[in-house]
Amino acid sequence: MRTPPDKQIILNFHSLPSKDKSRKWKASIVFAPGSSDESSAAVRVEDGAGEPVAEGTLEISGLYLKVLNGVSTVNCGEFVRGRHEPAVWLHRKGRASSPGVLTFE
């Protein structure tokens, strides 16, 4: 993979709609300009109130990314290799896991 040398790419994922606000979340994966398979992308995860998720695991692209204080990282090549894995979940201790999807903002 290679992103444009002059453009940052951001993929946004949101939890599926739920009446239980504690299950809501948003995750953003930020690919820096000129990212390649060897690069790392920043991952930000917020709860439904827009606050950083203190601790959890973001399941995405067949990977399990540890989230601490709302941040994580992912290797770009590994993310792309798992692109056909449809599961997107946020797992948090003491709460039911919550599924999500890619969104367009």
Contacts in CASP RR format, 6 or more apart in sequence:
PFRMAT RR
TARGET T0000
AUTHOR 0000-0000-0000
METHOD contacts of the structure
MODEL  1
MRTPPDKQIILNFHSLPSKDKSRKWKASIVFAPGSSDESSAAVRVEDGAG
EPVAEGTLEISGLYLKVLNGVSTVNCGEFVRGRHEPAVWLHRKGRASSPG
VLTFE
1 35 0 8 1.000
1 36 0 8 1.000
1 37 0 8 1.000
1 76 0 8 1.000
1 77 0 8 1.000
1 80 0 8 1.000
2 34 0 8 1.000
2 35 0 8 1.000
2 36 0 8 1.000
3 9 0 8 1.000
3 31 0 8 1.000
3 32 0 8 1.000
3 33 0 8 1.000
3 34 0 8 1.000
3 35 0 8 1.000
4 33 0 8 1.000
4 34 0 8 1.000
5 33 0 8 1.000
5 34 0 8 1.000
6 33 0 8 1.000
7 33 0 8 1.000
8 30 0 8 1.000
8 31 0 8 1.000
8 32 0 8 1.000
8 33 0 8 1.000
9 30 0 8 1.000
9 31 0 8 1.000
9 35 0 8 1.000
10 28 0 8 1.000
10 29 0 8 1.000
10 30 0 8 1.000
10 31 0 8 1.000
11 28 0 8 1.000
11 29 0 8 1.000
11 31 0 8 1.000
11 102 0 8 1.000
12 26 0 8 1.000
12 27 0 8 1.000
12 28 0 8 1.000
12 102 0 8 1.000
12 103 0 8 1.000
12 104 0 8 1.000
12 105 0 8 1.000
13 26 0 8 1.000
13 27 0 8 1.000
13 28 0 8 1.000
13 29 0 8 1.000
13 60 0 8 1.000
13 88 0 8 1.000
13 100 0 8 1.000
13 101 0 8 1.000
13 102 0 8 1.000
13 103 0 8 1.000
14 24 0 8 1.000
14 25 0 8 1.000
14 26 0 8 1.000
14 100 0 8 1.000
14 101 0 8 1.000
14 103 0 8 1.000
15 23 0 8 1.000
15 24 0 8 1.000
15 25 0 8 1.000
15 26 0 8 1.000
15 48 0 8 1.000
15 90 0 8 1.000
15 98 0 8 1.000
15 99 0 8 1.000
15 100 0 8 1.000
16 98 0 8 1.000
16 99 0 8 1.000
16 100 0 8 1.000
16 101 0 8 1.000
18 24 0 8 1.000
18 98 0 8 1.000
21 48 0 8 1.000
21 49 0 8 1.000
22 47 0 8 1.000
22 95 0 8 1.000
23 95 0 8 1.000
23 96 0 8 1.000
23 98 0 8 1.000
24 47 0 8 1.000
24 48 0 8 1.000
24 98 0 8 1.000
25 45 0 8 1.000
25 46 0 8 1.000
25 47 0 8 1.000
25 48 0 8 1.000
25 53 0 8 1.000
25 90 0 8 1.000
25 98 0 8 1.000
25 100 0 8 1.000
26 45 0 8 1.000
26 46 0 8 1.000
26 48 0 8 1.000
26 50 0 8 1.000
27 43 0 8 1.000
27 44 0 8 1.000
27 45 0 8 1.000
27 46 0 8 1.000
27 58 0 8 1.000
27 60 0 8 1.000
27 90 0 8 1.000
28 43 0 8 1.000
28 44 0 8 1.000
28 45 0 8 1.000
29 41 0 8 1.000
29 42 0 8 1.000
29 43 0 8 1.000
29 60 0 8 1.000
29 74 0 8 1.000
29 79 0 8 1.000
30 41 0 8 1.000
30 42 0 8 1.000
30 43 0 8 1.000
30 44 0 8 1.000
31 39 0 8 1.000
31 41 0 8 1.000
31 76 0 8 1.000
32 39 0 8 1.000
32 41 0 8 1.000
32 42 0 8 1.000
35 41 0 8 1.000
35 76 0 8 1.000
36 76 0 8 1.000
37 75 0 8 1.000
37 76 0 8 1.000
37 77 0 8 1.000
37 80 0 8 1.000
38 75 0 8 1.000
38 76 0 8 1.000
38 77 0 8 1.000
39 75 0 8 1.000
39 76 0 8 1.000
40 73 0 8 1.000
40 74 0 8 1.000
40 75 0 8 1.000
40 76 0 8 1.000
41 73 0 8 1.000
41 74 0 8 1.000
41 75 0 8 1.000
41 76 0 8 1.000
41 79 0 8 1.000
42 71 0 8 1.000
42 73 0 8 1.000
43 58 0 8 1.000
43 65 0 8 1.000
43 67 0 8 1.000
43 71 0 8 1.000
43 72 0 8 1.000
43 73 0 8 1.000
43 74 0 8 1.000
44 52 0 8 1.000
44 70 0 8 1.000
44 71 0 8 1.000
45 52 0 8 1.000
45 53 0 8 1.000
45 56 0 8 1.000
45 58 0 8 1.000
45 67 0 8 1.000
45 70 0 8 1.000
45 71 0 8 1.000
45 72 0 8 1.000
45 90 0 8 1.000
46 52 0 8 1.000
46 53 0 8 1.000
46 70 0 8 1.000
47 53 0 8 1.000
52 69 0 8 1.000
52 70 0 8 1.000
52 71 0 8 1.000
53 67 0 8 1.000
53 70 0 8 1.000
53 90 0 8 1.000
53 92 0 8 1.000
54 68 0 8 1.000
54 69 0 8 1.000
54 70 0 8 1.000
55 67 0 8 1.000
55 68 0 8 1.000
55 69 0 8 1.000
55 92 0 8 1.000
55 93 0 8 1.000
56 66 0 8 1.000
56 67 0 8 1.000
56 68 0 8 1.000
56 90 0 8 1.000
56 91 0 8 1.000
56 92 0 8 1.000
56 93 0 8 1.000
57 64 0 8 1.000
57 65 0 8 1.000
57 66 0 8 1.000
57 67 0 8 1.000
57 90 0 8 1.000
57 91 0 8 1.000
57 92 0 8 1.000
58 64 0 8 1.000
58 65 0 8 1.000
58 67 0 8 1.000
58 72 0 8 1.000
58 89 0 8 1.000
58 90 0 8 1.000
58 91 0 8 1.000
59 65 0 8 1.000
59 87 0 8 1.000
59 88 0 8 1.000
59 89 0 8 1.000
59 90 0 8 1.000
59 91 0 8 1.000
60 74 0 8 1.000
60 79 0 8 1.000
60 87 0 8 1.000
60 88 0 8 1.000
60 89 0 8 1.000
61 74 0 8 1.000
61 78 0 8 1.000
61 79 0 8 1.000
61 80 0 8 1.000
61 81 0 8 1.000
61 82 0 8 1.000
61 83 0 8 1.000
61 85 0 8 1.000
62 82 0 8 1.000
62 85 0 8 1.000
62 87 0 8 1.000
63 74 0 8 1.000
63 78 0 8 1.000
63 79 0 8 1.000
63 82 0 8 1.000
65 72 0 8 1.000
65 73 0 8 1.000
65 74 0 8 1.000
66 72 0 8 1.000
67 90 0 8 1.000
87 99 0 8 1.000
88 99 0 8 1.000
88 100 0 8 1.000
88 101 0 8 1.000
88 102 0 8 1.000
89 97 0 8 1.000
89 98 0 8 1.000
89 99 0 8 1.000
89 100 0 8 1.000
90 97 0 8 1.000
90 98 0 8 1.000
90 100 0 8 1.000
91 97 0 8 1.000
92 98 0 8 1.000
END
